[in-house]
Structures are given as C-alpha cells and as structure tokens.
Amino acid sequence: MEARVYKIVDKAKAKEVLETDEVKRFGYIQRDGATLGVGEGDYVYIEATPEIFKLIEESGAFERPENEEEVKKKIQEEQEAAMGGVGFLGM
C-alpha cells in the first residue's frame, strides 16, 4: 500500500469522507501543520489503496500539498518516536 498526505481544504466535507466505512477501515492520522512545523492547516496521512485515494481526491475536501514529502516524513518520524517510547516503557 502507498502512503499519501492530503491537506484539508473543507473541514465539513473532510469529516464526512473520513467517517465513511471505506476510509475508516484503513485508518488515518490527522495532524495540525503548525504543530508539525510545516505551515498552517490540517493534514491527513493515510496508507490505502488507489480506490480510497480516488474517493478522497474526488470529494473536493482535500488537496495534495506541495510539501507532501516533508509532511509525510514528519508524521512518520512522530509515529516512530511514539512507538519507540512505548517499547522503552515496556522494558
């Protein structure tokens, strides 16, 4: 599966799409851009199939950001750090 990042441009529509069974089945991570240090706005990180990406893109609630790779890397690093912390606590 491929991972992509989308910037939310319509919060109401985005919420509807993210709450569909198809998207919820894959799960996603939503983060504030300012918190990540990548600018304003909310971002969604999702690992899914091309069909799910098509559903997201055709909704009009999201756009692929120009800094997608930077945002993706920051979210992945955040997740890895969180998993490392859980492993450390388990020792």
N, C-alpha and C positions, 0 to 999 in steps of 0.2 A: 504494500500500500504506500501511496505517496502522502507526504505531509504538505499542507499549504497553510498560508496565513491570509486572512481577509481583514480589512478594516471595515467596521460597521459605519454605514452612512445613513441608515434609517433604523433607529432603535426599535420602534414598534414592529416593523416588518421582520427585523432580525430576530426578535424574540419569538415570533410566530414560527419562523423557519427552524430555529434552534430547538424548539419544543416539539417538532414533528418526530414521530417514531423512527423514521429513517435516519435522521441525524443523531438522535439520542442513542441509537444502537451503537454508533461509533464513538460517541463521547467527544468532547472538545474542551479546550482551555480558553477562557476569556480573560484578558488582561488589559489594564489601563496603560496606554502608551507612555504617559508621563512617568509612571512607576517603573516602567522598563527602561526609561531614558531614551525613547525613540520618537518622542513628539506627542502631540495631542491626539486624542481619540481612543476608542476601544478596539482591540484586536482579538480575533478568534483564530486559534491554532487547532487544526483538525487533521487527523490521519484517516483517510477514507478512500472510497472508490470513485472513479470518474463520474458515475451516476449521481453521487452525492454532491460532488463539486459542481456539476451542471445544475442541480436543484438550487444550490446556494447562489451561484452566479446569475441564474435567470430570475431570481427573486427581486433583484434590484436593491436589496438591502445592504449589499456588501460590495467592496471593490478590492482588487488585488493591489496592495500598496507597492510603491516604487522601492521601498526599503524592506521588501518581504524577507529576503535572506537574513538581514540584520535582526529583524523581529523574531524570525524563526529560531535563530541561534540563541538569542537572549532567553526565549521561553524554554528551549531545550536545556540550556545551562541551568536555569532556575529549577527545572524538574529534576535534573541530575543532582543538584545540590540538595534538594529536598530528600531525594532517595538516599543519598549518602548520609544525611543526618539521621534518617530512620534506621539505617544499618548501624550507625555508631551507637544510637540509643539502645539497640538490641543487644549489644555486646555485654 
